[in-house]
Amino acid sequence: MLWRAPLLLLLLTVSAMAFHEHTFAVWELRELLLERTLNLWELFEQLEYAGPELRHRVYEDIALIQAEINRIIQELIRLDKLQH
């Protein structure tokens, strides 16, 4: 019975150390990526009802979101290469 506590502590320590070194950074970037992807879908939805005078602005916003998504993906790749 007494041996279970040290074994559990050892198992939890090994499990925690086995995770990605940049776990929070990766999680945060993945959250941002998901948020930007949703923003992109909302902008595509706006194109359905945007008039000609607003289309140019929506296209600019789409380009900005696309650039942010590309930056986030590059950062995720960089963190992965640092770890491996």
N, CA, C and O atoms as a CHARMM CRD file, in Angstrom:
* protein
*
  336
    1    1 MET  N      0.81800  -1.18100   0.00000 PROA 1      0.00000
    2    1 MET  CA     0.00000   0.00000   0.00000 PROA 1      0.00000
    3    1 MET  C      0.86900   1.25400   0.00000 PROA 1      0.00000
    4    1 MET  O      0.57200   2.21600  -0.70900 PROA 1      0.00000
    5    2 LEU  N      1.91600   1.24600   0.77500 PROA 2      0.00000
    6    2 LEU  CA     2.77300   2.40900   0.89600 PROA 2      0.00000
    7    2 LEU  C      3.61800   2.64100  -0.35600 PROA 2      0.00000
    8    2 LEU  O      4.05800   3.76300  -0.60700 PROA 2      0.00000
    9    3 TRP  N      3.83700   1.62700  -1.11400 PROA 3      0.00000
   10    3 TRP  CA     4.66000   1.75300  -2.32700 PROA 3      0.00000
   11    3 TRP  C      3.91000   2.43100  -3.46100 PROA 3      0.00000
   12    3 TRP  O      4.53400   2.88400  -4.42100 PROA 3      0.00000
   13    4 ARG  N      2.59300   2.51300  -3.37700 PROA 4      0.00000
   14    4 ARG  CA     1.79100   3.12900  -4.44800 PROA 4      0.00000
   15    4 ARG  C      2.03500   4.64000  -4.55700 PROA 4      0.00000
   16    4 ARG  O      2.09700   5.17800  -5.66300 PROA 4      0.00000
   17    5 ALA  N      2.17200   5.31700  -3.42800 PROA 5      0.00000
   18    5 ALA  CA     2.36500   6.77200  -3.45200 PROA 5      0.00000
   19    5 ALA  C      3.67100   7.15300  -4.15400 PROA 5      0.00000
   20    5 ALA  O      3.64100   8.00400  -5.04300 PROA 5      0.00000
   21    6 PRO  N      4.82200   6.55800  -3.79300 PROA 6      0.00000
   22    6 PRO  CA     6.04900   6.90500  -4.53400 PROA 6      0.00000
   23    6 PRO  C      5.98400   6.51500  -6.01500 PROA 6      0.00000
   24    6 PRO  O      6.51300   7.22800  -6.86800 PROA 6      0.00000
   25    7 LEU  N      5.34600   5.39800  -6.31500 PROA 7      0.00000
   26    7 LEU  CA     5.21100   4.97500  -7.70200 PROA 7      0.00000
   27    7 LEU  C      4.35200   5.96800  -8.48200 PROA 7      0.00000
   28    7 LEU  O      4.68900   6.33100  -9.60900 PROA 7      0.00000
   29    8 LEU  N      3.26200   6.40000  -7.89300 PROA 8      0.00000
   30    8 LEU  CA     2.40000   7.39400  -8.53500 PROA 8      0.00000
   31    8 LEU  C      3.13800   8.71400  -8.72500 PROA 8      0.00000
   32    8 LEU  O      3.02000   9.33900  -9.77900 PROA 8      0.00000
   33    9 LEU  N      3.89300   9.14600  -7.72700 PROA 9      0.00000
   34    9 LEU  CA     4.67000  10.37300  -7.83500 PROA 9      0.00000
   35    9 LEU  C      5.71600  10.25500  -8.93800 PROA 9      0.00000
   36    9 LEU  O      5.90400  11.19400  -9.71300 PROA 9      0.00000
   37   10 LEU  N      6.38700   9.13600  -9.01700 PROA 10     0.00000
   38   10 LEU  CA     7.37800   8.90500 -10.06500 PROA 10     0.00000
   39   10 LEU  C      6.71800   8.90700 -11.44300 PROA 10     0.00000
   40   10 LEU  O      7.25700   9.48800 -12.38500 PROA 10     0.00000
   41   11 LEU  N      5.58500   8.27800 -11.56700 PROA 11     0.00000
   42   11 LEU  CA     4.86300   8.22800 -12.83600 PROA 11     0.00000
   43   11 LEU  C      4.41800   9.62800 -13.26900 PROA 11     0.00000
   44   11 LEU  O      4.56100   9.98700 -14.43800 PROA 11     0.00000
   45   12 LEU  N      3.88700  10.40900 -12.35000 PROA 12     0.00000
   46   12 LEU  CA     3.45700  11.76400 -12.68000 PROA 12     0.00000
   47   12 LEU  C      4.64000  12.65000 -13.06300 PROA 12     0.00000
   48   12 LEU  O      4.52600  13.47500 -13.97000 PROA 12     0.00000
   49   13 THR  N      5.76100  12.48800 -12.38800 PROA 13     0.00000
   50   13 THR  CA     6.95000  13.27800 -12.70900 PROA 13     0.00000
   51   13 THR  C      7.45800  12.94700 -14.10400 PROA 13     0.00000
   52   13 THR  O      7.78100  13.85000 -14.87700 PROA 13     0.00000
   53   14 VAL  N      7.53100  11.67600 -14.42900 PROA 14     0.00000
   54   14 VAL  CA     7.98900  11.25500 -15.75500 PROA 14     0.00000
   55   14 VAL  C      7.01700  11.72600 -16.82500 PROA 14     0.00000
   56   14 VAL  O      7.44500  12.16300 -17.89300 PROA 14     0.00000
   57   15 SER  N      5.73200  11.64800 -16.56300 PROA 15     0.00000
   58   15 SER  CA     4.73300  12.09400 -17.53000 PROA 15     0.00000
   59   15 SER  C      4.82200  13.59600 -17.76300 PROA 15     0.00000
   60   15 SER  O      4.70900  14.06100 -18.89700 PROA 15     0.00000
   61   16 ALA  N      5.02300  14.34000 -16.70900 PROA 16     0.00000
   62   16 ALA  CA     5.10800  15.79500 -16.85200 PROA 16     0.00000
   63   16 ALA  C      6.35900  16.19400 -17.61500 PROA 16     0.00000
   64   16 ALA  O      6.32100  17.14600 -18.39400 PROA 16     0.00000
   65   17 MET  N      7.44800  15.50200 -17.41500 PROA 17     0.00000
   66   17 MET  CA     8.68800  15.82900 -18.10700 PROA 17     0.00000
   67   17 MET  C      8.67100  15.36400 -19.55800 PROA 17     0.00000
   68   17 MET  O      9.42900  15.88100 -20.37900 PROA 17     0.00000
   69   18 ALA  N      7.83100  14.41200 -19.88100 PROA 18     0.00000
   70   18 ALA  CA     7.79300  13.87600 -21.24100 PROA 18     0.00000
   71   18 ALA  C      7.04400  14.78900 -22.20300 PROA 18     0.00000
   72   18 ALA  O      7.16600  14.63400 -23.41800 PROA 18     0.00000
   73   19 PHE  N      6.27900  15.72800 -21.68500 PROA 19     0.00000
   74   19 PHE  CA     5.52600  16.62200 -22.55400 PROA 19     0.00000
   75   19 PHE  C      6.45600  17.57200 -23.27900 PROA 19     0.00000
   76   19 PHE  O      7.62300  17.72500 -22.92200 PROA 19     0.00000
   77   20 HSD  N      5.92600  18.19300 -24.28400 PROA 20     0.00000
   78   20 HSD  CA     6.66500  19.16400 -25.08600 PROA 20     0.00000
   79   20 HSD  C      7.19900  20.27400 -24.19500 PROA 20     0.00000
   80   20 HSD  O      6.50200  20.73500 -23.29100 PROA 20     0.00000
   81   21 GLU  N      8.43400  20.70900 -24.44400 PROA 21     0.00000
   82   21 GLU  CA     9.05000  21.74000 -23.62900 PROA 21     0.00000
   83   21 GLU  C      8.27000  23.05100 -23.68600 PROA 21     0.00000
   84   21 GLU  O      8.20800  23.78400 -22.69900 PROA 21     0.00000
   85   22 HSD  N      7.69200  23.33400 -24.81100 PROA 22     0.00000
   86   22 HSD  CA     6.96500  24.58500 -25.01000 PROA 22     0.00000
   87   22 HSD  C      5.45500  24.33000 -24.99700 PROA 22     0.00000
   88   22 HSD  O      4.72300  24.86100 -25.83200 PROA 22     0.00000
   89   23 THR  N      5.00300  23.52600 -24.05500 PROA 23     0.00000
   90   23 THR  CA     3.60900  23.11200 -24.04800 PROA 23     0.00000
   91   23 THR  C      2.65800  24.30100 -24.01200 PROA 23     0.00000
   92   23 THR  O      1.71500  24.35100 -24.80200 PROA 23     0.00000
   93   24 PHE  N      2.88200  25.25900 -23.11400 PROA 24     0.00000
   94   24 PHE  CA     1.95800  26.38300 -23.02400 PROA 24     0.00000
   95   24 PHE  C      2.04100  27.24800 -24.27000 PROA 24     0.00000
   96   24 PHE  O      1.01600  27.70900 -24.77200 PROA 24     0.00000
   97   25 ALA  N      3.24200  27.47300 -24.77300 PROA 25     0.00000
   98   25 ALA  CA     3.40200  28.28500 -25.97900 PROA 25     0.00000
   99   25 ALA  C      2.70100  27.63600 -27.15700 PROA 25     0.00000
  100   25 ALA  O      2.04500  28.31400 -27.94800 PROA 25     0.00000
  101   26 VAL  N      2.84000  26.32300 -27.27400 PROA 26     0.00000
  102   26 VAL  CA     2.18400  25.60100 -28.37000 PROA 26     0.00000
  103   26 VAL  C      0.67300  25.66200 -28.19100 PROA 26     0.00000
  104   26 VAL  O     -0.05800  25.89000 -29.15500 PROA 26     0.00000
  105   27 TRP  N      0.20600  25.46200 -26.97500 PROA 27     0.00000
  106   27 TRP  CA    -1.23400  25.52400 -26.72000 PROA 27     0.00000
  107   27 TRP  C     -1.78800  26.90500 -27.06100 PROA 27     0.00000
  108   27 TRP  O     -2.83600  27.03000 -27.69400 PROA 27     0.00000
  109   28 GLU  N     -1.06700  27.93800 -26.63000 PROA 28     0.00000
  110   28 GLU  CA    -1.51400  29.30200 -26.89200 PROA 28     0.00000
  111   28 GLU  C     -1.54400  29.60100 -28.39400 PROA 28     0.00000
  112   28 GLU  O     -2.48100  30.23100 -28.88500 PROA 28     0.00000
  113   29 LEU  N     -0.52000  29.14900 -29.11900 PROA 29     0.00000
  114   29 LEU  CA    -0.49900  29.36200 -30.56600 PROA 29     0.00000
  115   29 LEU  C     -1.61500  28.60000 -31.26400 PROA 29     0.00000
  116   29 LEU  O     -2.21300  29.10000 -32.21700 PROA 29     0.00000
  117   30 ARG  N     -1.89400  27.39400 -30.79200 PROA 30     0.00000
  118   30 ARG  CA    -2.98800  26.62600 -31.38900 PROA 30     0.00000
  119   30 ARG  C     -4.33200  27.30000 -31.14100 PROA 30     0.00000
  120   30 ARG  O     -5.20600  27.29100 -32.00800 PROA 30     0.00000
  121   31 GLU  N     -4.49500  27.88000 -29.96500 PROA 31     0.00000
  122   31 GLU  CA    -5.71500  28.63300 -29.67800 PROA 31     0.00000
  123   31 GLU  C     -5.83300  29.84400 -30.60100 PROA 31     0.00000
  124   31 GLU  O     -6.91000  30.12400 -31.12800 PROA 31     0.00000
  125   32 LEU  N     -4.72900  30.55900 -30.79500 PROA 32     0.00000
  126   32 LEU  CA    -4.73800  31.70600 -31.70200 PROA 32     0.00000
  127   32 LEU  C     -5.05600  31.27500 -33.12800 PROA 32     0.00000
  128   32 LEU  O     -5.79800  31.94600 -33.84400 PROA 32     0.00000
  129   33 LEU  N     -4.48200  30.14600 -33.52500 PROA 33     0.00000
  130   33 LEU  CA    -4.74300  29.63600 -34.87100 PROA 33     0.00000
  131   33 LEU  C     -6.22200  29.31300 -35.05200 PROA 33     0.00000
  132   33 LEU  O     -6.81100  29.63100 -36.08500 PROA 33     0.00000
  133   34 LEU  N     -6.80800  28.68900 -34.06100 PROA 34     0.00000
  134   34 LEU  CA    -8.23800  28.38300 -34.12300 PROA 34     0.00000
  135   34 LEU  C     -9.07200  29.66100 -34.18100 PROA 34     0.00000
  136   34 LEU  O    -10.03300  29.75100 -34.94500 PROA 34     0.00000
  137   35 GLU  N     -8.69900  30.63900 -33.37200 PROA 35     0.00000
  138   35 GLU  CA    -9.42600  31.91200 -33.35600 PROA 35     0.00000
  139   35 GLU  C     -9.32500  32.61800 -34.71000 PROA 35     0.00000
  140   35 GLU  O    -10.32200  33.12000 -35.23000 PROA 35     0.00000
  141   36 ARG  N     -8.13000  32.65300 -35.27100 PROA 36     0.00000
  142   36 ARG  CA    -7.94600  33.30900 -36.57200 PROA 36     0.00000
  143   36 ARG  C     -8.68700  32.56500 -37.68400 PROA 36     0.00000
  144   36 ARG  O     -9.21000  33.18500 -38.61000 PROA 36     0.00000
  145   37 THR  N     -8.72800  31.25300 -37.59000 PROA 37     0.00000
  146   37 THR  CA    -9.46900  30.47600 -38.58100 PROA 37     0.00000
  147   37 THR  C    -10.95700  30.80200 -38.51100 PROA 37     0.00000
  148   37 THR  O    -11.61200  30.94800 -39.54400 PROA 37     0.00000
  149   38 LEU  N    -11.48800  30.91500 -37.30800 PROA 38     0.00000
  150   38 LEU  CA   -12.89200  31.29800 -37.15600 PROA 38     0.00000
  151   38 LEU  C    -13.13300  32.71100 -37.68300 PROA 38     0.00000
  152   38 LEU  O    -14.15300  32.97900 -38.31800 PROA 38     0.00000
  153   39 ASN  N    -12.18000  33.61500 -37.41300 PROA 39     0.00000
  154   39 ASN  CA   -12.30400  34.96700 -37.95300 PROA 39     0.00000
  155   39 ASN  C    -12.32600  34.95900 -39.47300 PROA 39     0.00000
  156   39 ASN  O    -13.07600  35.71100 -40.09600 PROA 39     0.00000
  157   40 LEU  N    -11.50400  34.10800 -40.06300 PROA 40     0.00000
  158   40 LEU  CA   -11.46400  34.01000 -41.51800 PROA 40     0.00000
  159   40 LEU  C    -12.80000  33.52900 -42.07900 PROA 40     0.00000
  160   40 LEU  O    -13.28000  34.04900 -43.08600 PROA 40     0.00000
  161   41 TRP  N    -13.40000  32.53100 -41.42100 PROA 41     0.00000
  162   41 TRP  CA   -14.70500  32.04600 -41.87000 PROA 41     0.00000
  163   41 TRP  C    -15.76100  33.14100 -41.74200 PROA 41     0.00000
  164   41 TRP  O    -16.62600  33.27600 -42.60700 PROA 41     0.00000
  165   42 GLU  N    -15.69300  33.91900 -40.67100 PROA 42     0.00000
  166   42 GLU  CA   -16.64900  35.02000 -40.51200 PROA 42     0.00000
  167   42 GLU  C    -16.48000  36.06600 -41.61500 PROA 42     0.00000
  168   42 GLU  O    -17.46300  36.62300 -42.10500 PROA 42     0.00000
  169   43 LEU  N    -15.24400  36.32600 -41.99600 PROA 43     0.00000
  170   43 LEU  CA   -15.01800  37.27700 -43.09000 PROA 43     0.00000
  171   43 LEU  C    -15.56100  36.73800 -44.40800 PROA 43     0.00000
  172   43 LEU  O    -16.10800  37.49500 -45.20900 PROA 43     0.00000
  173   44 PHE  N    -15.41500  35.44200 -44.63500 PROA 44     0.00000
  174   44 PHE  CA   -15.98700  34.85500 -45.85400 PROA 44     0.00000
  175   44 PHE  C    -17.50900  34.96000 -45.84200 PROA 44     0.00000
  176   44 PHE  O    -18.13300  35.17000 -46.88200 PROA 44     0.00000
  177   45 GLU  N    -18.09800  34.81300 -44.66000 PROA 45     0.00000
  178   45 GLU  CA   -19.54300  34.98600 -44.54000 PROA 45     0.00000
  179   45 GLU  C    -19.94000  36.43500 -44.83600 PROA 45     0.00000
  180   45 GLU  O    -20.98200  36.68100 -45.44200 PROA 45     0.00000
  181   46 GLN  N    -19.12400  37.37900 -44.41600 PROA 46     0.00000
  182   46 GLN  CA   -19.41700  38.79300 -44.66300 PROA 46     0.00000
  183   46 GLN  C    -19.40500  39.12200 -46.15200 PROA 46     0.00000
  184   46 GLN  O    -20.10800  40.03000 -46.59700 PROA 46     0.00000
  185   47 LEU  N    -18.61100  38.38600 -46.91800 PROA 47     0.00000
  186   47 LEU  CA   -18.56000  38.63400 -48.35800 PROA 47     0.00000
  187   47 LEU  C    -19.91200  38.39300 -49.03300 PROA 47     0.00000
  188   47 LEU  O    -20.20300  38.97100 -50.07900 PROA 47     0.00000
  189   48 GLU  N    -20.73100  37.53500 -48.42500 PROA 48     0.00000
  190   48 GLU  CA   -22.02700  37.21800 -49.02500 PROA 48     0.00000
  191   48 GLU  C    -22.96500  38.41900 -49.02600 PROA 48     0.00000
  192   48 GLU  O    -23.77800  38.57100 -49.93800 PROA 48     0.00000
  193   49 TYR  N    -22.85700  39.27400 -48.01000 PROA 49     0.00000
  194   49 TYR  CA   -23.79100  40.40100 -47.93600 PROA 49     0.00000
  195   49 TYR  C    -23.11500  41.76500 -48.00000 PROA 49     0.00000
  196   49 TYR  O    -23.78900  42.79200 -47.92000 PROA 49     0.00000
  197   50 ALA  N    -21.79000  41.78900 -48.14400 PROA 50     0.00000
  198   50 ALA  CA   -21.08700  43.07900 -48.22500 PROA 50     0.00000
  199   50 ALA  C    -21.30600  43.71000 -49.59400 PROA 50     0.00000
  200   50 ALA  O    -21.22200  43.04500 -50.62700 PROA 50     0.00000
  201   51 GLY  N    -21.58300  44.98200 -49.57400 PROA 51     0.00000
  202   51 GLY  CA   -21.76100  45.71600 -50.82300 PROA 51     0.00000
  203   51 GLY  C    -20.41700  45.99000 -51.48200 PROA 51     0.00000
  204   51 GLY  O    -19.36400  45.72400 -50.90300 PROA 51     0.00000
  205   52 PRO  N    -20.46400  46.51900 -52.68400 PROA 52     0.00000
  206   52 PRO  CA   -19.22000  46.78800 -53.42200 PROA 52     0.00000
  207   52 PRO  C    -18.27400  47.73900 -52.68000 PROA 52     0.00000
  208   52 PRO  O    -17.05400  47.61100 -52.78700 PROA 52     0.00000
  209   53 GLU  N    -18.82800  48.67300 -51.94200 PROA 53     0.00000
  210   53 GLU  CA   -17.97100  49.62000 -51.23200 PROA 53     0.00000
  211   53 GLU  C    -17.25800  48.97800 -50.03300 PROA 53     0.00000
  212   53 GLU  O    -16.21500  49.47000 -49.60300 PROA 53     0.00000
  213   54 LEU  N    -17.81100  47.88300 -49.49100 PROA 54     0.00000
  214   54 LEU  CA   -17.19500  47.22200 -48.34300 PROA 54     0.00000
  215   54 LEU  C    -16.31800  46.02600 -48.73100 PROA 54     0.00000
  216   54 LEU  O    -15.49700  45.57900 -47.93000 PROA 54     0.00000
  217   55 ARG  N    -16.48200  45.51700 -49.93100 PROA 55     0.00000
  218   55 ARG  CA   -15.72300  44.33500 -50.34200 PROA 55     0.00000
  219   55 ARG  C    -14.21800  44.54600 -50.24300 PROA 55     0.00000
  220   55 ARG  O    -13.48100  43.65300 -49.82300 PROA 55     0.00000
  221   56 HSD  N    -13.77100  45.72800 -50.63200 PROA 56     0.00000
  222   56 HSD  CA   -12.33800  46.00600 -50.59300 PROA 56     0.00000
  223   56 HSD  C    -11.80700  45.88200 -49.15500 PROA 56     0.00000
  224   56 HSD  O    -10.73400  45.32400 -48.92500 PROA 56     0.00000
  225   57 ARG  N    -12.57200  46.41000 -48.20100 PROA 57     0.00000
  226   57 ARG  CA   -12.17600  46.32900 -46.78300 PROA 57     0.00000
  227   57 ARG  C    -12.16400  44.88200 -46.29900 PROA 57     0.00000
  228   57 ARG  O    -11.26100  44.48700 -45.56100 PROA 57     0.00000
  229   58 VAL  N    -13.14000  44.09900 -46.70000 PROA 58     0.00000
  230   58 VAL  CA   -13.19000  42.69300 -46.29400 PROA 58     0.00000
  231   58 VAL  C    -12.01400  41.93800 -46.90100 PROA 58     0.00000
  232   58 VAL  O    -11.41700  41.09400 -46.23300 PROA 58     0.00000
  233   59 TYR  N    -11.67100  42.22600 -48.15600 PROA 59     0.00000
  234   59 TYR  CA   -10.50600  41.59000 -48.77400 PROA 59     0.00000
  235   59 TYR  C     -9.21900  41.93200 -48.02600 PROA 59     0.00000
  236   59 TYR  O     -8.35000  41.07600 -47.86400 PROA 59     0.00000
  237   60 GLU  N     -9.09400  43.16900 -47.57500 PROA 60     0.00000
  238   60 GLU  CA    -7.92000  43.56600 -46.79400 PROA 60     0.00000
  239   60 GLU  C     -7.86200  42.80700 -45.47300 PROA 60     0.00000
  240   60 GLU  O     -6.79900  42.34900 -45.05300 PROA 60     0.00000
  241   61 ASP  N     -9.02300  42.67800 -44.82200 PROA 61     0.00000
  242   61 ASP  CA    -9.06900  41.94500 -43.55700 PROA 61     0.00000
  243   61 ASP  C     -8.72600  40.47000 -43.76900 PROA 61     0.00000
  244   61 ASP  O     -8.04100  39.86800 -42.94200 PROA 61     0.00000
  245   62 ILE  N     -9.19000  39.89800 -44.85300 PROA 62     0.00000
  246   62 ILE  CA    -8.86700  38.50800 -45.16600 PROA 62     0.00000
  247   62 ILE  C     -7.36300  38.35400 -45.36400 PROA 62     0.00000
  248   62 ILE  O     -6.77600  37.38300 -44.88800 PROA 62     0.00000
  249   63 ALA  N     -6.73600  39.29100 -46.05500 PROA 63     0.00000
  250   63 ALA  CA    -5.28500  39.22700 -46.27300 PROA 63     0.00000
  251   63 ALA  C     -4.52800  39.33700 -44.94900 PROA 63     0.00000
  252   63 ALA  O     -3.52300  38.65400 -44.75200 PROA 63     0.00000
  253   64 LEU  N     -5.00600  40.19500 -44.04000 PROA 64     0.00000
  254   64 LEU  CA    -4.36600  40.32800 -42.73000 PROA 64     0.00000
  255   64 LEU  C     -4.47300  39.04000 -41.91600 PROA 64     0.00000
  256   64 LEU  O     -3.49700  38.58900 -41.31700 PROA 64     0.00000
  257   65 ILE  N     -5.66000  38.46000 -41.90100 PROA 65     0.00000
  258   65 ILE  CA    -5.87000  37.21000 -41.16700 PROA 65     0.00000
  259   65 ILE  C     -5.01900  36.09800 -41.77400 PROA 65     0.00000
  260   65 ILE  O     -4.43700  35.28900 -41.05200 PROA 65     0.00000
  261   66 GLN  N     -4.95000  36.06400 -43.09200 PROA 66     0.00000
  262   66 GLN  CA    -4.13400  35.05000 -43.76300 PROA 66     0.00000
  263   66 GLN  C     -2.66400  35.19600 -43.36500 PROA 66     0.00000
  264   66 GLN  O     -1.99100  34.19600 -43.12100 PROA 66     0.00000
  265   67 ALA  N     -2.16700  36.41600 -43.29900 PROA 67     0.00000
  266   67 ALA  CA    -0.77900  36.64800 -42.89100 PROA 67     0.00000
  267   67 ALA  C     -0.55700  36.21200 -41.43900 PROA 67     0.00000
  268   67 ALA  O      0.47900  35.63100 -41.11700 PROA 67     0.00000
  269   68 GLU  N     -1.52500  36.49000 -40.56800 PROA 68     0.00000
  270   68 GLU  CA    -1.41300  36.07100 -39.17300 PROA 68     0.00000
  271   68 GLU  C     -1.40700  34.55100 -39.05500 PROA 68     0.00000
  272   68 GLU  O     -0.63400  33.98900 -38.28000 PROA 68     0.00000
  273   69 ILE  N     -2.26500  33.88800 -39.82000 PROA 69     0.00000
  274   69 ILE  CA    -2.31100  32.42900 -39.80100 PROA 69     0.00000
  275   69 ILE  C     -0.97000  31.85800 -40.26400 PROA 69     0.00000
  276   69 ILE  O     -0.45500  30.91700 -39.66000 PROA 69     0.00000
  277   70 ASN  N     -0.41200  32.41500 -41.31600 PROA 70     0.00000
  278   70 ASN  CA     0.88800  31.94400 -41.79500 PROA 70     0.00000
  279   70 ASN  C      1.97600  32.15900 -40.75100 PROA 70     0.00000
  280   70 ASN  O      2.84200  31.30100 -40.57700 PROA 70     0.00000
  281   71 ARG  N      1.94500  33.29500 -40.05200 PROA 71     0.00000
  282   71 ARG  CA     2.92800  33.57200 -39.01100 PROA 71     0.00000
  283   71 ARG  C      2.79800  32.58200 -37.85400 PROA 71     0.00000
  284   71 ARG  O      3.80300  32.09800 -37.33300 PROA 71     0.00000
  285   72 ILE  N      1.57900  32.28600 -37.45900 PROA 72     0.00000
  286   72 ILE  CA     1.34300  31.35400 -36.36000 PROA 72     0.00000
  287   72 ILE  C      1.82900  29.96000 -36.74100 PROA 72     0.00000
  288   72 ILE  O      2.45800  29.27900 -35.93100 PROA 72     0.00000
  289   73 ILE  N      1.54600  29.53600 -37.95600 PROA 73     0.00000
  290   73 ILE  CA     1.98500  28.21300 -38.40800 PROA 73     0.00000
  291   73 ILE  C      3.51100  28.14300 -38.42800 PROA 73     0.00000
  292   73 ILE  O      4.08700  27.14200 -38.00100 PROA 73     0.00000
  293   74 GLN  N      4.17200  29.19200 -38.91700 PROA 74     0.00000
  294   74 GLN  CA     5.63200  29.21100 -38.92900 PROA 74     0.00000
  295   74 GLN  C      6.19800  29.13000 -37.50700 PROA 74     0.00000
  296   74 GLN  O      7.20500  28.46100 -37.27700 PROA 74     0.00000
  297   75 GLU  N      5.56100  29.80100 -36.56700 PROA 75     0.00000
  298   75 GLU  CA     6.02500  29.75700 -35.18100 PROA 75     0.00000
  299   75 GLU  C      5.82000  28.36600 -34.57900 PROA 75     0.00000
  300   75 GLU  O      6.67500  27.88600 -33.83600 PROA 75     0.00000
  301   76 LEU  N      4.70400  27.72000 -34.88900 PROA 76     0.00000
  302   76 LEU  CA     4.48000  26.35500 -34.41900 PROA 76     0.00000
  303   76 LEU  C      5.53400  25.40800 -34.98600 PROA 76     0.00000
  304   76 LEU  O      6.03200  24.53700 -34.27300 PROA 76     0.00000
  305   77 ILE  N      5.87000  25.56800 -36.23700 PROA 77     0.00000
  306   77 ILE  CA     6.90400  24.73400 -36.86300 PROA 77     0.00000
  307   77 ILE  C      8.25100  24.99500 -36.20200 PROA 77     0.00000
  308   77 ILE  O      9.01900  24.06400 -35.96000 PROA 77     0.00000
  309   78 ARG  N      8.53800  26.26400 -35.91100 PROA 78     0.00000
  310   78 ARG  CA     9.81400  26.60800 -35.27500 PROA 78     0.00000
  311   78 ARG  C      9.91200  25.96500 -33.88200 PROA 78     0.00000
  312   78 ARG  O     10.95400  25.41100 -33.53100 PROA 78     0.00000
  313   79 LEU  N      8.85100  26.03700 -33.10300 PROA 79     0.00000
  314   79 LEU  CA     8.86500  25.43300 -31.77300 PROA 79     0.00000
  315   79 LEU  C      9.01300  23.92500 -31.86000 PROA 79     0.00000
  316   79 LEU  O      9.69700  23.32000 -31.03500 PROA 79     0.00000
  317   80 ASP  N      8.38500  23.31900 -32.83800 PROA 80     0.00000
  318   80 ASP  CA     8.50800  21.87900 -33.00800 PROA 80     0.00000
  319   80 ASP  C      9.94500  21.48700 -33.37000 PROA 80     0.00000
  320   80 ASP  O     10.46600  20.49400 -32.86200 PROA 80     0.00000
  321   81 LYS  N     10.57800  22.26300 -34.24500 PROA 81     0.00000
  322   81 LYS  CA    11.97000  21.97000 -34.62300 PROA 81     0.00000
  323   81 LYS  C     12.91900  22.17000 -33.44500 PROA 81     0.00000
  324   81 LYS  O     13.91100  21.45000 -33.33200 PROA 81     0.00000
  325   82 LEU  N     12.63600  23.13300 -32.56600 PROA 82     0.00000
  326   82 LEU  CA    13.46600  23.32400 -31.37900 PROA 82     0.00000
  327   82 LEU  C     13.40400  22.10700 -30.45700 PROA 82     0.00000
  328   82 LEU  O     14.40100  21.73100 -29.84100 PROA 82     0.00000
  329   83 GLN  N     12.24800  21.51200 -30.37400 PROA 83     0.00000
  330   83 GLN  CA    12.05400  20.37700 -29.49300 PROA 83     0.00000
  331   83 GLN  C     12.64800  19.08500 -30.06300 PROA 83     0.00000
  332   83 GLN  O     13.13100  18.23400 -29.31600 PROA 83     0.00000
  333   84 HSD  N     12.60800  18.95000 -31.37200 PROA 84     0.00000
  334   84 HSD  CA    13.06900  17.69400 -31.98400 PROA 84     0.00000
  335   84 HSD  C     14.31000  17.96000 -32.69900 PROA 84     0.00000
  336   84 HSD  O     14.88700  17.05100 -33.29500 PROA 84     0.00000
